[in-house]
Amino acid sequence: MTTVDVESLKQRMAAFTLTLQDEICGALERLDGTARFREDPWTRPGGGGGRSRVLEDGAVLEKAGVNTSIVYGELEEQFAQKLQGEGRTFWAGGISLVLHPRNPHVPTVHANYRFIHQGGKAWFGGGADLTPYYLYEEDAAHFHRTHKAACDRHDPAYYPRFKAACDKYFHLRHREESRGVGGIFFENMGGDLEKEFAFVQDCGRAFLAAYLPIAERRKDTPVTEAQRFWQEVRRGRYVEFNLVYDRGTVFGLETRGRTESILMSLPPQVRWRYDHHPEPGSWEARLVEVLRHPRDWAGQGG
């Protein structure tokens, strides 16, 4: 690994996440038009803290969380051994967001970018992924193409590699389906940390361009009770992934972060209907079929 000033990277990553949080929250408040983010600064007893921002009951966003955190100290020995670094001393800083829109024609979206330093090892990780309730193929293609453009500015090999990693990671094995239509996901690229930081910044700044046009296009689409029902059923899958598989949730809880901030990713209204299956040939059934067979969205026509 190229010799870098890790302490400088920590400071710059912390500053970047706070600036990006401001930019994204401002844009989302303008999108919603009615609600505002509530800010909760918090401190972690073992070291560090964060700035949580949550918007609820908006006209467009039923629940949205955009959180930043910088935590450090010592890990429990058992958990420290599960990470990629060395020893128990750690530092972790990043931004994480989850948006649950009110209208089921607007997809849920998640993004997370982080920098972790454990012992003598430091690495970046993160990504963004889209979870529609009703599949508009042009929306999925736009989301993927925007992130592909960010990847291509750094290395043409990034997007296919990170798209495949996203499809693999956001997979509910017990359901045999993906959480959504994916995006990009990476962890410990193993290269030049300065170049990786530039890449992380580019990806973070691509978020609004990837998501806002979709939300603007779909937010006023008429909704039926049956469509709202389907949205709540699919939100159940989102909860299942976050509580069973999500590494960020596990990391936050294991490092004794703020529970309310960690679980802000959970949707406000959700349901589990026993053995529910959509009608064959329906719009809902077509979504499930796509979730079982990931597509090359960036290369798709339209």
PyMOL commands that set and color helices and strands:
alter all, ss='L'
color gray80, all
select helices_A, chain A and resi 6-32+77-80+137-152+158-169+193-218+225-244+247-254+259-265+283-292
alter helices_A, ss='H'
color red, helices_A
select strands_A, chain A and resi 38-43+48-56+61-74+89-101+108-118+121-131+171-172+177-178+182-187
alter strands_A, ss='S'
color yellow, strands_A
deselect
rebuild
show_as cartoon
